[in-house]
Amino acid sequence: MDNSQVLDIMRAALMVGVKLCAPTLLISMIVGILISIIQAATQIHEQTITFVPKLIAIAAVLLITGSWMLTVLQEFTRELFIIMQG
């Protein structure tokens, strides 16, 4: 295994990490912005109000995309084992 293969594996691992984190982070940011707009409009500045909607949204996203995330991780792991054998 030479340096270029190691760099390719690292690049692929980073891309898998970005793919897996993106849905959760995007939903968390969207919910946070919506709650912030509502708080600014109503002038209620309670920090605990943002926690529960974000938690529910993230749990829903993980339930919806969980099987896809597992599939992506399994494919990446298979590719790693193929590279290590060859």
C-alpha beads as a LAMMPS data file, in Angstrom:
LAMMPS data file: protein, C-alpha beads

86 atoms
85 bonds

1 atom types
1 bond types

-500.0 500.0 xlo xhi
-500.0 500.0 ylo yhi
-500.0 500.0 zlo zhi

Masses

1 110.0

Atoms # bond

1 1 1 0.000 0.000 0.000
2 1 1 1.547 3.279 -1.063
3 1 1 0.854 6.873 -0.080
4 1 1 -1.628 7.531 -2.868
5 1 1 -3.813 4.616 -1.782
6 1 1 -3.758 5.828 1.818
7 1 1 -4.749 9.318 0.698
8 1 1 -7.576 7.887 -1.414
9 1 1 -8.867 5.917 1.581
10 1 1 -8.683 9.010 3.792
11 1 1 -10.525 11.081 1.178
12 1 1 -13.212 8.403 0.879
13 1 1 -13.553 8.212 4.677
14 1 1 -14.011 11.970 4.912
15 1 1 -16.640 11.899 2.172
16 1 1 -18.521 9.109 3.955
17 1 1 -18.383 11.133 7.170
18 1 1 -19.760 14.206 5.415
19 1 1 -22.522 12.151 3.766
20 1 1 -23.564 10.665 7.096
21 1 1 -23.470 13.924 9.069
22 1 1 -25.091 16.187 6.488
23 1 1 -28.794 15.293 6.965
24 1 1 -28.626 15.556 10.747
25 1 1 -26.676 18.809 10.744
26 1 1 -28.852 20.428 8.091
27 1 1 -32.086 19.594 9.899
28 1 1 -30.625 20.788 13.188
29 1 1 -29.591 24.095 11.610
30 1 1 -32.961 24.594 9.898
31 1 1 -34.900 23.890 13.091
32 1 1 -32.560 26.166 15.051
33 1 1 -33.061 29.028 12.595
34 1 1 -36.843 28.601 12.619
35 1 1 -36.943 28.567 16.419
36 1 1 -34.677 31.643 16.509
37 1 1 -37.019 33.514 14.167
38 1 1 -39.998 32.577 16.342
39 1 1 -38.132 33.647 19.484
40 1 1 -37.177 36.974 17.895
41 1 1 -40.761 37.600 16.801
42 1 1 -42.249 36.758 20.197
43 1 1 -39.301 38.134 22.212
44 1 1 -39.155 34.951 24.267
45 1 1 -35.484 34.216 24.790
46 1 1 -35.524 30.913 26.604
47 1 1 -32.621 28.635 25.707
48 1 1 -34.445 25.440 26.613
49 1 1 -37.122 26.031 23.959
50 1 1 -34.695 25.186 21.134
51 1 1 -33.541 21.908 22.656
52 1 1 -36.713 19.806 22.444
53 1 1 -37.667 20.598 18.808
54 1 1 -34.095 19.969 17.687
55 1 1 -34.009 16.682 19.586
56 1 1 -37.279 15.544 18.031
57 1 1 -36.193 16.600 14.521
58 1 1 -32.822 14.860 14.826
59 1 1 -34.466 11.679 16.133
60 1 1 -36.888 11.727 13.199
61 1 1 -34.067 12.212 10.697
62 1 1 -32.093 9.359 12.230
63 1 1 -35.144 7.091 12.093
64 1 1 -35.763 7.971 8.448
65 1 1 -32.156 7.858 7.203
66 1 1 -30.754 5.237 9.572
67 1 1 -30.942 2.330 7.145
68 1 1 -29.320 4.411 4.391
69 1 1 -26.518 5.409 6.791
70 1 1 -25.920 1.780 7.705
71 1 1 -25.791 0.806 4.025
72 1 1 -23.233 3.523 3.262
73 1 1 -21.048 2.383 6.166
74 1 1 -21.301 -1.262 5.124
75 1 1 -20.297 -0.465 1.537
76 1 1 -17.340 1.590 2.715
77 1 1 -16.221 -1.179 5.064
78 1 1 -16.466 -3.780 2.289
79 1 1 -14.356 -1.577 0.018
80 1 1 -11.749 -1.230 2.768
81 1 1 -11.543 -4.991 3.264
82 1 1 -11.223 -5.529 -0.509
83 1 1 -8.382 -3.005 -0.634
84 1 1 -6.636 -4.641 2.347
85 1 1 -6.867 -8.119 0.791
86 1 1 -5.598 -7.046 -2.614

Bonds

1 1 1 2
2 1 2 3
3 1 3 4
4 1 4 5
5 1 5 6
6 1 6 7
7 1 7 8
8 1 8 9
9 1 9 10
10 1 10 11
11 1 11 12
12 1 12 13
13 1 13 14
14 1 14 15
15 1 15 16
16 1 16 17
17 1 17 18
18 1 18 19
19 1 19 20
20 1 20 21
21 1 21 22
22 1 22 23
23 1 23 24
24 1 24 25
25 1 25 26
26 1 26 27
27 1 27 28
28 1 28 29
29 1 29 30
30 1 30 31
31 1 31 32
32 1 32 33
33 1 33 34
34 1 34 35
35 1 35 36
36 1 36 37
37 1 37 38
38 1 38 39
39 1 39 40
40 1 40 41
41 1 41 42
42 1 42 43
43 1 43 44
44 1 44 45
45 1 45 46
46 1 46 47
47 1 47 48
48 1 48 49
49 1 49 50
50 1 50 51
51 1 51 52
52 1 52 53
53 1 53 54
54 1 54 55
55 1 55 56
56 1 56 57
57 1 57 58
58 1 58 59
59 1 59 60
60 1 60 61
61 1 61 62
62 1 62 63
63 1 63 64
64 1 64 65
65 1 65 66
66 1 66 67
67 1 67 68
68 1 68 69
69 1 69 70
70 1 70 71
71 1 71 72
72 1 72 73
73 1 73 74
74 1 74 75
75 1 75 76
76 1 76 77
77 1 77 78
78 1 78 79
79 1 79 80
80 1 80 81
81 1 81 82
82 1 82 83
83 1 83 84
84 1 84 85
85 1 85 86
